[in-house]
Amino acid sequence: MHRKDFRCLLRLRVRWAEVDMQKIVFNGHYLTYIDTAMSEYWRAVALPYEAAMQVLGGEMVVKKATLEYHAPARVDDALQVGMRCAHLGNSSCRFIAAIFRDDKLLVSGEIVYVFSDLQTQTSRPIPAALRDIFADYEAGAEMVEVRTGDWNTLGRDATQLRMAVFVREQGIPAEEDADAFDPTALHAVAYNRLGMPVATGRLTQEAPGVARIGRMAVEHSVRGQQWGRRILEALLAAARARGDRLAQLHAQCSAEGFYRRAGFEPVGAPYEEAGIAHVTMQRAL
């Protein structure tokens, strides 16, 4: 078993509280690592777990979990935990897990999940949509589709994300999020395989030849999987296509690193906008 066998890999570092008197990881914590990696798998397939299960009409329940220990992990070790869907039955699916330090396999495991109706405590067939998501992800397929369009087409889904992120999560007044630019802007929304919106952004024009990127938002539970980057790339491509030469945006300071990795550089000093520290950033197109 090798790291390259896994498309989904979670990186974590062993903490002091997780080791025993011999300063090696206490055996039960490896199952916690694997369970955490399963959460990463849901992010990798762009499914906000709770909302997705409501759409699918069931829950994934652990039926069996087995571990095999090959070598110990020690405090401060940097680990990678791989998760792979290895088999799909009628109502159950089997995941293979592996914990690595560099290229060394430390722990391998098998987790069997059963798709269930929690009210009746009975198993149900895995929905075809979820079956396809697991199979396609393991085959290397894309998990989101980015659509661009006008406010009439995408406004409802963009609003859903912006309300969740800006208003409920960050406490920005709803009246400060919606503005006169929405009806004329180009909007982008990323949809997962269930048709649920998971990321959004918009493109306006600051001045002739100058694009303005804004209202970038990603659903909280699926962040860290480059869905925001996909939105940004779609908006930048649209700006280049209409002949813009420069792209600008007002980045929350906490997201400055994200935009730097996309080629943006700060312009001027940070400032407060909607009660949150921002910095103006730009890049040539």
Summary of the structure (lengths in Angstrom):
residues: 285
radius of gyration: 21.8
end to end distance: 43.5
largest distance: 66.2
contacts: 888
relative contact order: 0.12
helix: 33%
strand: 40%
